[in-house]
Amino acid sequence: MSADASDLIDDSIELASLPAVVMRAMELLDDPETSAADIGNVLCEDPALTLRLLKIVNSAFYGFPSRIETVSRAITIIGTLELTDLIVGSTVINTFASLPNNLVNMEQFWRHSLYSGIVARLLAHRLGAPHTERCFVLGLLHDIGALVLYRQRPEQSRQALELSARRELPLYQAEQEVFGFDHGEIGALLMQQWNLPDSFAEVARHHHRPSKAERYRLEAATVHLADVVSGIAHESGSSNRHAVPLEPGAWEITGLSVDVVEPVMQEADALFEEAHAVILPSSQAA
Protein backbone atom coordinates (compact mmCIF):
# COMPACT_ATOMS: atom_id res chain seq x y z
CA MET A 1 0.00 0.00 0.00
CA SER A 2 1.35 3.44 -0.92
CA ALA A 3 1.83 5.78 2.04
CA ASP A 4 0.67 8.65 -0.15
CA ALA A 5 -2.53 6.77 -0.94
CA SER A 6 -3.23 6.27 2.77
CA ASP A 7 -2.51 9.93 3.46
CA LEU A 8 -4.94 10.92 0.75
CA ILE A 9 -7.71 8.88 2.38
CA ASP A 10 -6.88 10.34 5.79
CA ASP A 11 -7.24 13.82 4.26
CA SER A 12 -10.60 12.81 2.77
CA ILE A 13 -12.34 11.43 5.87
CA GLU A 14 -14.50 14.51 6.40
CA LEU A 15 -15.17 14.78 2.68
CA ALA A 16 -16.27 11.18 2.28
CA SER A 17 -17.65 9.95 5.58
CA LEU A 18 -20.86 7.96 5.75
CA PRO A 19 -23.67 9.45 7.85
CA ALA A 20 -23.90 8.28 11.46
CA VAL A 21 -27.34 6.76 10.82
CA VAL A 22 -25.91 4.52 8.09
CA MET A 23 -22.98 3.46 10.26
CA ARG A 24 -25.32 2.57 13.13
CA ALA A 25 -27.56 0.56 10.83
CA MET A 26 -24.56 -1.38 9.57
CA GLU A 27 -23.45 -2.09 13.13
CA LEU A 28 -26.88 -3.52 13.90
CA LEU A 29 -26.41 -6.04 11.13
CA ASP A 30 -23.62 -7.64 13.12
CA ASP A 31 -26.05 -8.37 15.94
CA PRO A 32 -27.98 -11.62 15.30
CA GLU A 33 -30.75 -10.36 17.59
CA THR A 34 -31.45 -7.37 15.34
CA SER A 35 -34.86 -7.31 13.66
CA ALA A 36 -35.97 -5.62 10.46
CA ALA A 37 -37.93 -3.18 12.62
CA ASP A 38 -34.80 -2.26 14.61
CA ILE A 39 -32.91 -1.36 11.43
CA GLY A 40 -35.93 0.41 10.00
CA ASN A 41 -36.28 2.53 13.15
CA VAL A 42 -32.66 3.67 12.90
CA LEU A 43 -32.90 4.50 9.20
CA CYS A 44 -36.11 6.46 9.72
CA GLU A 45 -34.08 8.96 11.75
CA ASP A 46 -32.88 10.15 8.33
CA PRO A 47 -36.07 11.04 6.43
CA ALA A 48 -34.23 11.90 3.21
CA LEU A 49 -32.51 8.51 3.18
CA THR A 50 -35.80 6.75 3.94
CA LEU A 51 -37.52 8.52 1.05
CA ARG A 52 -34.67 7.62 -1.33
CA LEU A 53 -34.82 3.96 -0.35
CA LEU A 54 -38.59 3.69 -0.67
CA LYS A 55 -38.46 5.47 -4.02
CA ILE A 56 -35.91 2.94 -5.27
CA VAL A 57 -37.69 -0.20 -4.03
CA ASN A 58 -41.06 0.99 -5.35
CA SER A 59 -39.68 1.76 -8.80
CA ALA A 60 -40.12 -0.27 -11.96
CA PHE A 61 -36.44 -1.17 -11.58
CA TYR A 62 -37.55 -3.68 -8.95
CA GLY A 63 -41.09 -4.28 -10.18
CA PHE A 64 -42.68 -5.45 -6.94
CA PRO A 65 -46.43 -5.98 -7.44
CA SER A 66 -47.56 -4.03 -4.35
CA ARG A 67 -46.36 -0.80 -2.84
CA ILE A 68 -43.78 -0.97 -0.03
CA GLU A 69 -44.59 1.65 2.59
CA THR A 70 -41.87 1.17 5.25
CA VAL A 71 -38.17 0.39 5.44
CA SER A 72 -38.84 -2.62 7.68
CA ARG A 73 -41.23 -4.00 5.04
CA ALA A 74 -38.58 -3.43 2.39
CA ILE A 75 -36.10 -5.38 4.48
CA THR A 76 -38.61 -8.24 4.80
CA ILE A 77 -39.18 -8.39 1.05
CA ILE A 78 -35.73 -7.62 -0.34
CA GLY A 79 -33.57 -8.94 2.49
CA THR A 80 -31.43 -7.25 5.11
CA LEU A 81 -28.12 -7.65 3.26
CA GLU A 82 -29.57 -6.47 -0.03
CA LEU A 83 -31.25 -3.39 1.38
CA THR A 84 -28.15 -2.49 3.37
CA ASP A 85 -26.11 -2.60 0.19
CA LEU A 86 -28.65 -0.29 -1.45
CA ILE A 87 -28.36 2.05 1.53
CA VAL A 88 -24.59 2.17 1.08
CA GLY A 89 -24.85 2.74 -2.67
CA SER A 90 -27.51 5.43 -2.37
CA THR A 91 -25.67 7.22 0.42
CA VAL A 92 -22.31 7.23 -1.34
CA ILE A 93 -23.83 8.61 -4.53
CA ASN A 94 -25.69 11.29 -2.59
CA THR A 95 -22.49 12.22 -0.74
CA PHE A 96 -20.30 12.50 -3.82
CA ALA A 97 -22.83 13.92 -6.25
CA SER A 98 -22.65 17.35 -4.62
CA LEU A 99 -18.88 17.63 -5.02
CA PRO A 100 -17.93 20.17 -7.69
CA ASN A 101 -15.69 18.75 -10.36
CA ASN A 102 -14.25 20.44 -13.41
CA LEU A 103 -12.07 17.58 -14.59
CA VAL A 104 -14.63 15.19 -16.04
CA ASN A 105 -18.20 15.12 -17.23
CA MET A 106 -19.95 14.00 -14.06
CA GLU A 107 -23.14 12.99 -15.84
CA GLN A 108 -21.12 10.59 -17.98
CA PHE A 109 -19.27 9.33 -14.90
CA TRP A 110 -22.48 8.43 -13.08
CA ARG A 111 -24.16 7.02 -16.18
CA HIS A 112 -21.18 4.70 -16.66
CA SER A 113 -21.22 3.73 -12.98
CA LEU A 114 -24.95 3.03 -12.94
CA TYR A 115 -24.89 1.07 -16.19
CA SER A 116 -21.98 -0.99 -14.81
CA GLY A 117 -24.02 -1.76 -11.71
CA ILE A 118 -27.02 -2.86 -13.75
CA VAL A 119 -24.89 -5.10 -15.97
CA ALA A 120 -23.14 -6.58 -12.92
CA ARG A 121 -26.56 -7.37 -11.45
CA LEU A 122 -27.69 -9.05 -14.68
CA LEU A 123 -24.48 -11.07 -14.96
CA ALA A 124 -24.75 -12.13 -11.31
CA HIS A 125 -28.30 -13.31 -11.99
CA ARG A 126 -27.04 -15.45 -14.86
CA LEU A 127 -24.39 -16.88 -12.57
CA GLY A 128 -27.01 -17.75 -9.96
CA ALA A 129 -25.18 -15.59 -7.42
CA PRO A 130 -26.99 -15.45 -4.07
CA HIS A 131 -26.75 -11.66 -3.65
CA THR A 132 -27.33 -9.91 -6.95
CA GLU A 133 -27.90 -6.54 -5.25
CA ARG A 134 -24.40 -6.65 -3.82
CA CYS A 135 -23.03 -7.06 -7.34
CA PHE A 136 -25.19 -4.13 -8.41
CA VAL A 137 -23.71 -1.89 -5.70
CA LEU A 138 -20.17 -3.18 -6.29
CA GLY A 139 -20.57 -2.19 -9.93
CA LEU A 140 -22.16 1.12 -9.02
CA LEU A 141 -19.23 2.11 -6.77
CA HIS A 142 -16.30 0.53 -8.62
CA ASP A 143 -14.82 3.88 -9.75
CA ILE A 144 -15.58 5.91 -6.62
CA GLY A 145 -11.88 6.26 -5.83
CA ALA A 146 -11.48 8.38 -8.95
CA LEU A 147 -13.72 11.06 -7.43
CA VAL A 148 -11.46 11.25 -4.39
CA LEU A 149 -8.46 11.73 -6.67
CA TYR A 150 -10.23 14.39 -8.71
CA ARG A 151 -11.23 16.27 -5.58
CA GLN A 152 -8.04 15.93 -3.54
CA ARG A 153 -5.36 15.85 -6.26
CA PRO A 154 -6.87 17.76 -9.20
CA GLU A 155 -3.65 18.74 -10.97
CA GLN A 156 -2.17 15.25 -10.89
CA SER A 157 -5.55 13.86 -11.93
CA ARG A 158 -5.55 16.21 -14.90
CA GLN A 159 -2.10 14.94 -15.83
CA ALA A 160 -3.34 11.35 -15.66
CA LEU A 161 -6.40 12.13 -17.79
CA GLU A 162 -4.26 13.91 -20.39
CA LEU A 163 -1.70 11.09 -20.38
CA SER A 164 -4.49 8.54 -20.86
CA ALA A 165 -5.86 10.47 -23.83
CA ARG A 166 -2.48 11.24 -25.41
CA ARG A 167 -1.07 7.73 -25.21
CA GLU A 168 -4.41 5.89 -25.43
CA LEU A 169 -3.78 4.25 -22.08
CA PRO A 170 -6.49 2.94 -19.79
CA LEU A 171 -6.93 5.58 -17.12
CA TYR A 172 -5.82 3.31 -14.29
CA GLN A 173 -2.47 2.74 -16.01
CA ALA A 174 -1.99 6.48 -16.50
CA GLU A 175 -2.80 7.02 -12.82
CA GLN A 176 -0.19 4.46 -11.82
CA GLU A 177 2.43 6.41 -13.79
CA VAL A 178 1.42 9.75 -12.30
CA PHE A 179 0.49 8.79 -8.72
CA GLY A 180 2.16 5.43 -8.18
CA PHE A 181 -1.30 3.95 -7.51
CA ASP A 182 -4.71 4.07 -9.18
CA HIS A 183 -8.31 4.89 -8.35
CA GLY A 184 -9.01 1.22 -7.57
CA GLU A 185 -6.55 1.35 -4.68
CA ILE A 186 -8.06 4.59 -3.39
CA GLY A 187 -11.55 3.12 -3.66
CA ALA A 188 -10.45 0.05 -1.69
CA LEU A 189 -8.93 2.17 1.09
CA LEU A 190 -12.10 4.22 1.26
CA MET A 191 -14.25 1.07 1.56
CA GLN A 192 -12.01 -0.11 4.40
CA GLN A 193 -12.28 3.29 6.10
CA TRP A 194 -16.06 2.90 5.98
CA ASN A 195 -15.83 -0.63 7.45
CA LEU A 196 -17.74 -2.07 4.52
CA PRO A 197 -17.63 -5.82 3.87
CA ASP A 198 -14.28 -7.05 2.56
CA SER A 199 -15.74 -7.77 -0.88
CA PHE A 200 -16.22 -4.03 -1.49
CA ALA A 201 -12.53 -3.25 -1.03
CA GLU A 202 -11.35 -6.33 -2.92
CA VAL A 203 -13.54 -5.61 -5.94
CA ALA A 204 -12.67 -1.91 -6.00
CA ARG A 205 -8.96 -2.74 -5.88
CA HIS A 206 -9.03 -5.42 -8.58
CA HIS A 207 -11.87 -4.48 -10.91
CA HIS A 208 -9.41 -3.85 -13.73
CA ARG A 209 -7.44 -7.08 -13.15
CA PRO A 210 -9.72 -9.59 -11.44
CA SER A 211 -7.23 -12.45 -11.83
CA LYS A 212 -5.05 -10.70 -9.23
CA ALA A 213 -7.77 -10.81 -6.59
CA GLU A 214 -6.99 -13.27 -3.81
CA ARG A 215 -10.59 -13.31 -2.58
CA TYR A 216 -13.94 -12.50 -4.17
CA ARG A 217 -12.46 -13.17 -7.58
CA LEU A 218 -15.83 -14.04 -9.07
CA GLU A 219 -17.30 -10.72 -7.92
CA ALA A 220 -14.25 -8.83 -9.20
CA ALA A 221 -14.51 -10.55 -12.58
CA THR A 222 -18.25 -9.84 -12.77
CA VAL A 223 -17.70 -6.13 -12.10
CA HIS A 224 -14.77 -6.09 -14.53
CA LEU A 225 -16.95 -7.49 -17.30
CA ALA A 226 -19.69 -5.01 -16.40
CA ASP A 227 -17.18 -2.16 -16.58
CA VAL A 228 -16.06 -3.30 -20.05
CA VAL A 229 -19.63 -3.77 -21.29
CA SER A 230 -20.58 -0.32 -19.97
CA GLY A 231 -17.62 1.14 -21.83
CA ILE A 232 -18.80 -0.51 -25.03
CA ALA A 233 -22.35 0.77 -24.52
CA HIS A 234 -21.26 4.36 -23.95
CA GLU A 235 -17.98 4.64 -25.85
CA SER A 236 -19.42 7.00 -28.46
CA GLY A 237 -20.38 9.56 -25.84
CA SER A 238 -17.50 9.29 -23.43
CA SER A 239 -14.56 11.65 -23.58
CA ASN A 240 -13.36 11.03 -20.04
CA ARG A 241 -11.51 7.77 -20.34
CA HIS A 242 -9.85 5.44 -22.76
CA ALA A 243 -11.69 2.16 -23.10
CA VAL A 244 -11.11 -0.36 -20.32
CA PRO A 245 -9.25 -3.36 -21.76
CA LEU A 246 -10.81 -6.76 -21.23
CA GLU A 247 -8.84 -9.21 -19.14
CA PRO A 248 -9.54 -12.42 -21.07
CA GLY A 249 -9.35 -14.52 -17.92
CA ALA A 250 -12.49 -12.80 -16.64
CA TRP A 251 -14.67 -14.97 -18.87
CA GLU A 252 -12.96 -18.07 -17.51
CA ILE A 253 -13.37 -16.92 -13.90
CA THR A 254 -17.09 -16.35 -14.33
CA GLY A 255 -17.72 -19.30 -16.63
CA LEU A 256 -19.81 -17.01 -18.82
CA SER A 257 -19.59 -16.75 -22.59
CA VAL A 258 -19.11 -13.62 -24.66
CA ASP A 259 -22.49 -14.52 -26.17
CA VAL A 260 -24.18 -13.00 -23.10
CA VAL A 261 -22.99 -9.47 -23.94
CA GLU A 262 -25.66 -8.58 -26.49
CA PRO A 263 -28.69 -9.84 -24.52
CA VAL A 264 -27.35 -8.34 -21.29
CA MET A 265 -26.90 -4.97 -22.99
CA GLN A 266 -30.46 -5.14 -24.29
CA GLU A 267 -31.76 -5.86 -20.78
CA ALA A 268 -29.58 -3.13 -19.27
CA ASP A 269 -30.80 -0.60 -21.82
CA ALA A 270 -34.40 -1.44 -20.88
CA LEU A 271 -33.70 -0.92 -17.16
CA PHE A 272 -31.34 2.01 -17.35
CA GLU A 273 -33.60 5.05 -17.60
CA GLU A 274 -35.85 3.92 -14.76
CA ALA A 275 -32.83 3.18 -12.57
CA HIS A 276 -31.31 6.52 -13.56
CA ALA A 277 -34.45 8.36 -12.46
CA VAL A 278 -34.65 6.80 -8.99
CA ILE A 279 -31.03 6.08 -8.04
CA LEU A 280 -29.05 9.05 -9.28
CA PRO A 281 -29.69 12.47 -7.70
CA SER A 282 -31.73 14.91 -9.77
CA SER A 283 -28.62 16.99 -10.40
CA GLN A 284 -27.27 14.06 -12.41
CA ALA A 285 -30.45 13.54 -14.42
CA ALA A 286 -30.00 13.25 -18.14
C-alpha positions as CSV (number, residue, x, y, z in Angstrom):
1,M,0.0,0.0,0.0
2,S,1.3,3.4,-0.9
3,A,1.8,5.8,2.0
4,D,0.7,8.6,-0.1
5,A,-2.5,6.8,-0.9
6,S,-3.2,6.3,2.8
7,D,-2.5,9.9,3.5
8,L,-4.9,10.9,0.7
9,I,-7.7,8.9,2.4
10,D,-6.9,10.3,5.8
11,D,-7.2,13.8,4.3
12,S,-10.6,12.8,2.8
13,I,-12.3,11.4,5.9
14,E,-14.5,14.5,6.4
15,L,-15.2,14.8,2.7
16,A,-16.3,11.2,2.3
17,S,-17.7,9.9,5.6
18,L,-20.9,8.0,5.8
19,P,-23.7,9.5,7.9
20,A,-23.9,8.3,11.5
21,V,-27.3,6.8,10.8
22,V,-25.9,4.5,8.1
23,M,-23.0,3.5,10.3
24,R,-25.3,2.6,13.1
25,A,-27.6,0.6,10.8
26,M,-24.6,-1.4,9.6
27,E,-23.4,-2.1,13.1
28,L,-26.9,-3.5,13.9
29,L,-26.4,-6.0,11.1
30,D,-23.6,-7.6,13.1
31,D,-26.0,-8.4,15.9
32,P,-28.0,-11.6,15.3
33,E,-30.7,-10.4,17.6
34,T,-31.5,-7.4,15.3
35,S,-34.9,-7.3,13.7
36,A,-36.0,-5.6,10.5
37,A,-37.9,-3.2,12.6
38,D,-34.8,-2.3,14.6
39,I,-32.9,-1.4,11.4
40,G,-35.9,0.4,10.0
41,N,-36.3,2.5,13.2
42,V,-32.7,3.7,12.9
43,L,-32.9,4.5,9.2
44,C,-36.1,6.5,9.7
45,E,-34.1,9.0,11.7
46,D,-32.9,10.2,8.3
47,P,-36.1,11.0,6.4
48,A,-34.2,11.9,3.2
49,L,-32.5,8.5,3.2
50,T,-35.8,6.8,3.9
51,L,-37.5,8.5,1.0
52,R,-34.7,7.6,-1.3
53,L,-34.8,4.0,-0.4
54,L,-38.6,3.7,-0.7
55,K,-38.5,5.5,-4.0
56,I,-35.9,2.9,-5.3
57,V,-37.7,-0.2,-4.0
58,N,-41.1,1.0,-5.3
59,S,-39.7,1.8,-8.8
60,A,-40.1,-0.3,-12.0
61,F,-36.4,-1.2,-11.6
62,Y,-37.6,-3.7,-8.9
63,G,-41.1,-4.3,-10.2
64,F,-42.7,-5.5,-6.9
65,P,-46.4,-6.0,-7.4
66,S,-47.6,-4.0,-4.3
67,R,-46.4,-0.8,-2.8
68,I,-43.8,-1.0,0.0
69,E,-44.6,1.7,2.6
70,T,-41.9,1.2,5.3
71,V,-38.2,0.4,5.4
72,S,-38.8,-2.6,7.7
73,R,-41.2,-4.0,5.0
74,A,-38.6,-3.4,2.4
75,I,-36.1,-5.4,4.5
76,T,-38.6,-8.2,4.8
77,I,-39.2,-8.4,1.0
78,I,-35.7,-7.6,-0.3
79,G,-33.6,-8.9,2.5
80,T,-31.4,-7.3,5.1
81,L,-28.1,-7.6,3.3
82,E,-29.6,-6.5,0.0
83,L,-31.3,-3.4,1.4
84,T,-28.2,-2.5,3.4
85,D,-26.1,-2.6,0.2
86,L,-28.7,-0.3,-1.5
87,I,-28.4,2.1,1.5
88,V,-24.6,2.2,1.1
89,G,-24.8,2.7,-2.7
90,S,-27.5,5.4,-2.4
91,T,-25.7,7.2,0.4
92,V,-22.3,7.2,-1.3
93,I,-23.8,8.6,-4.5
94,N,-25.7,11.3,-2.6
95,T,-22.5,12.2,-0.7
96,F,-20.3,12.5,-3.8
97,A,-22.8,13.9,-6.3
98,S,-22.6,17.4,-4.6
99,L,-18.9,17.6,-5.0
100,P,-17.9,20.2,-7.7
101,N,-15.7,18.8,-10.4
102,N,-14.3,20.4,-13.4
103,L,-12.1,17.6,-14.6
104,V,-14.6,15.2,-16.0
105,N,-18.2,15.1,-17.2
106,M,-20.0,14.0,-14.1
107,E,-23.1,13.0,-15.8
108,Q,-21.1,10.6,-18.0
109,F,-19.3,9.3,-14.9
110,W,-22.5,8.4,-13.1
111,R,-24.2,7.0,-16.2
112,H,-21.2,4.7,-16.7
113,S,-21.2,3.7,-13.0
114,L,-24.9,3.0,-12.9
115,Y,-24.9,1.1,-16.2
116,S,-22.0,-1.0,-14.8
117,G,-24.0,-1.8,-11.7
118,I,-27.0,-2.9,-13.8
119,V,-24.9,-5.1,-16.0
120,A,-23.1,-6.6,-12.9
121,R,-26.6,-7.4,-11.4
122,L,-27.7,-9.1,-14.7
123,L,-24.5,-11.1,-15.0
124,A,-24.8,-12.1,-11.3
125,H,-28.3,-13.3,-12.0
126,R,-27.0,-15.4,-14.9
127,L,-24.4,-16.9,-12.6
128,G,-27.0,-17.8,-10.0
129,A,-25.2,-15.6,-7.4
130,P,-27.0,-15.5,-4.1
131,H,-26.8,-11.7,-3.6
132,T,-27.3,-9.9,-7.0
133,E,-27.9,-6.5,-5.2
134,R,-24.4,-6.6,-3.8
135,C,-23.0,-7.1,-7.3
136,F,-25.2,-4.1,-8.4
137,V,-23.7,-1.9,-5.7
138,L,-20.2,-3.2,-6.3
139,G,-20.6,-2.2,-9.9
140,L,-22.2,1.1,-9.0
141,L,-19.2,2.1,-6.8
142,H,-16.3,0.5,-8.6
143,D,-14.8,3.9,-9.8
144,I,-15.6,5.9,-6.6
145,G,-11.9,6.3,-5.8
146,A,-11.5,8.4,-9.0
147,L,-13.7,11.1,-7.4
148,V,-11.5,11.3,-4.4
149,L,-8.5,11.7,-6.7
150,Y,-10.2,14.4,-8.7
151,R,-11.2,16.3,-5.6
152,Q,-8.0,15.9,-3.5
153,R,-5.4,15.9,-6.3
154,P,-6.9,17.8,-9.2
155,E,-3.6,18.7,-11.0
156,Q,-2.2,15.3,-10.9
157,S,-5.5,13.9,-11.9
158,R,-5.6,16.2,-14.9
159,Q,-2.1,14.9,-15.8
160,A,-3.3,11.4,-15.7
161,L,-6.4,12.1,-17.8
162,E,-4.3,13.9,-20.4
163,L,-1.7,11.1,-20.4
164,S,-4.5,8.5,-20.9
165,A,-5.9,10.5,-23.8
166,R,-2.5,11.2,-25.4
167,R,-1.1,7.7,-25.2
168,E,-4.4,5.9,-25.4
169,L,-3.8,4.3,-22.1
170,P,-6.5,2.9,-19.8
171,L,-6.9,5.6,-17.1
172,Y,-5.8,3.3,-14.3
173,Q,-2.5,2.7,-16.0
174,A,-2.0,6.5,-16.5
175,E,-2.8,7.0,-12.8
176,Q,-0.2,4.5,-11.8
177,E,2.4,6.4,-13.8
178,V,1.4,9.8,-12.3
179,F,0.5,8.8,-8.7
180,G,2.2,5.4,-8.2
181,F,-1.3,3.9,-7.5
182,D,-4.7,4.1,-9.2
183,H,-8.3,4.9,-8.3
184,G,-9.0,1.2,-7.6
185,E,-6.6,1.3,-4.7
186,I,-8.1,4.6,-3.4
187,G,-11.6,3.1,-3.7
188,A,-10.4,0.1,-1.7
189,L,-8.9,2.2,1.1
190,L,-12.1,4.2,1.3
191,M,-14.2,1.1,1.6
192,Q,-12.0,-0.1,4.4
193,Q,-12.3,3.3,6.1
194,W,-16.1,2.9,6.0
195,N,-15.8,-0.6,7.5
196,L,-17.7,-2.1,4.5
197,P,-17.6,-5.8,3.9
198,D,-14.3,-7.1,2.6
199,S,-15.7,-7.8,-0.9
200,F,-16.2,-4.0,-1.5
201,A,-12.5,-3.3,-1.0
202,E,-11.4,-6.3,-2.9
203,V,-13.5,-5.6,-5.9
204,A,-12.7,-1.9,-6.0
205,R,-9.0,-2.7,-5.9
206,H,-9.0,-5.4,-8.6
207,H,-11.9,-4.5,-10.9
208,H,-9.4,-3.9,-13.7
209,R,-7.4,-7.1,-13.2
210,P,-9.7,-9.6,-11.4
211,S,-7.2,-12.4,-11.8
212,K,-5.0,-10.7,-9.2
213,A,-7.8,-10.8,-6.6
214,E,-7.0,-13.3,-3.8
215,R,-10.6,-13.3,-2.6
216,Y,-13.9,-12.5,-4.2
217,R,-12.5,-13.2,-7.6
218,L,-15.8,-14.0,-9.1
219,E,-17.3,-10.7,-7.9
220,A,-14.3,-8.8,-9.2
221,A,-14.5,-10.5,-12.6
222,T,-18.2,-9.8,-12.8
223,V,-17.7,-6.1,-12.1
224,H,-14.8,-6.1,-14.5
225,L,-17.0,-7.5,-17.3
226,A,-19.7,-5.0,-16.4
227,D,-17.2,-2.2,-16.6
228,V,-16.1,-3.3,-20.0
229,V,-19.6,-3.8,-21.3
230,S,-20.6,-0.3,-20.0
231,G,-17.6,1.1,-21.8
232,I,-18.8,-0.5,-25.0
233,A,-22.3,0.8,-24.5
234,H,-21.3,4.4,-24.0
235,E,-18.0,4.6,-25.8
236,S,-19.4,7.0,-28.5
237,G,-20.4,9.6,-25.8
238,S,-17.5,9.3,-23.4
239,S,-14.6,11.7,-23.6
240,N,-13.4,11.0,-20.0
241,R,-11.5,7.8,-20.3
242,H,-9.8,5.4,-22.8
243,A,-11.7,2.2,-23.1
244,V,-11.1,-0.4,-20.3
245,P,-9.2,-3.4,-21.8
246,L,-10.8,-6.8,-21.2
247,E,-8.8,-9.2,-19.1
248,P,-9.5,-12.4,-21.1
249,G,-9.4,-14.5,-17.9
250,A,-12.5,-12.8,-16.6
251,W,-14.7,-15.0,-18.9
252,E,-13.0,-18.1,-17.5
253,I,-13.4,-16.9,-13.9
254,T,-17.1,-16.4,-14.3
255,G,-17.7,-19.3,-16.6
256,L,-19.8,-17.0,-18.8
257,S,-19.6,-16.8,-22.6
258,V,-19.1,-13.6,-24.7
259,D,-22.5,-14.5,-26.2
260,V,-24.2,-13.0,-23.1
261,V,-23.0,-9.5,-23.9
262,E,-25.7,-8.6,-26.5
263,P,-28.7,-9.8,-24.5
264,V,-27.3,-8.3,-21.3
265,M,-26.9,-5.0,-23.0
266,Q,-30.5,-5.1,-24.3
267,E,-31.8,-5.9,-20.8
268,A,-29.6,-3.1,-19.3
269,D,-30.8,-0.6,-21.8
270,A,-34.4,-1.4,-20.9
271,L,-33.7,-0.9,-17.2
272,F,-31.3,2.0,-17.3
273,E,-33.6,5.0,-17.6
274,E,-35.9,3.9,-14.8
275,A,-32.8,3.2,-12.6
276,H,-31.3,6.5,-13.6
277,A,-34.5,8.4,-12.5
278,V,-34.7,6.8,-9.0
279,I,-31.0,6.1,-8.0
280,L,-29.0,9.1,-9.3
281,P,-29.7,12.5,-7.7
282,S,-31.7,14.9,-9.8
283,S,-28.6,17.0,-10.4
284,Q,-27.3,14.1,-12.4
285,A,-30.5,13.5,-14.4
286,A,-30.0,13.3,-18.1
